[in-house]
Amino acid sequence: MLLPAAGAGFAAGAGLIVAIGAQNAFVLRQGLQRRHVGLVVAICMLGDIVLIVCGVAGIGTLVRQWPGLLQVLRYGGATFLGVYGLMAALRAWRGSGALAPGSGGEVEWRRVLLACLAFTFLNPHVYLDTMVLLGSLSTRYPGATRWAFAFGACIASAVWFSALGYGARLLLPVFRNPFAWRVLDASMAAFMLGLCLLLLLQPLD
């Protein structure tokens, strides 16, 4: 019974985590640049694991009882995505993101840390997906199988972020062309500004 529950947790977690999001775009860019990849991957994994465990433990019900908190996260996340999207648009316009991966001045690790934390925790939907949705799905499994479900979901997060962060180097031949960096930054700008508008215009359920 434990293995099927873990498999179900892995599938459910992967289905939510692998979906394209601002956090995944950030991890991909850091992986391509080969800058603080371990730090970024660790934060994303640990953030997901903490939220999944809280959801399975039943704390997700508190999220639904505090709509005001989700609204604060909603506007905070929209502001962050808007600023980061504009920065990406500026890089695309100037072509300043076309540094060879791993070269140039060392990016201050504290800036990367804060950006990764913001991408991880300022999105209100991450709480709905991990704490509420996965937490609700886990209630179908009694006793120890519930934690097997949580374990599977946590493994999905660990596998995905490790593959995305460290597997990005496979795309390095493409991104040796400065134009590819401009396309990436332009895509990130459009995506993040779009998410910013969605957060502002679409009410949370």
Buried (B, 14 or more C-beta within 10 A) or exposed (E): EBEEBBEBBBEBBBEBBBEEBBBBBBBBBBBBBBBBBEBBBBBBBBBBBBBBBBBBBEBBEEBBEEEEEBEEBBEBBBBBBBEBBBBBBEBBEEEEBBEEBEEEEEEEEEEBBEBBEBBBBBBBBBBBBBBBBBBBBBEEBEEEBBBBBBBBBBBBBBBBBBBBBBEBBEBBEEBEEEEBBBEBBBEBBBBBBEBBBEBBEEEEE
